[in-house]
Amino acid sequence: MDYDTYGSTAVELAIDLTNADRDAGPDWATAFLRAHDEWFEPGTVVELSPAETGQAATTADLVRAVAVATTQPEVLERLNALLALAHPQPYATDHDGELHLHYARPDAPLMEQLTTTVAMGLSQVVVQHGWQRIGVCSAEGCDDVYVDTSRNASRRYCSNTCASRSTVAAYRARRRT
């Protein structure tokens, strides 16, 4: 699957947010945003209030809700709920040497930038490539969300590690019988 660079990294931001370790404590969202600070205007303060951490969790939950949906109407309902939180004001920029669009205005509050970028990136993939491209890992014990970029939309695992672990487990189960 071929999709635009900015949109692809925006959906990767959505996936990373959804798979972030919320058990890491109350500062999980701040740590996530610091690790992804390239998405925000230089000088943006990356400190979140408890309410903003809750907003980050809601955004992550809505991305996961899209991933676990089993029908197009469910996907549309859940994607539209996420888009309702977004406040897109796209603008063109060449700050990194390449002309591209940003989805949220540069002076938007941090959570508005995050939610808008995640919502727009996810919606572009769903609308342009199909809702079946967003999935949840099939490996036992893993519930990470992924974007299927394979040619034939056949991906079932979030990573090669999960795919290998599942293959080995299936092999060992066959050997036992």
PyMOL commands that set and color helices and strands:
alter all, ss='L'
color gray80, all
select helices_A, chain A and resi 5-19+22-24+28-35+37-39+50-68+72-85+110-129+131-133+160-176
alter helices_A, ss='H'
color red, helices_A
select strands_A, chain A and resi 91-93+100-102+134-136+145-147
alter strands_A, ss='S'
color yellow, strands_A
deselect
rebuild
show_as cartoon
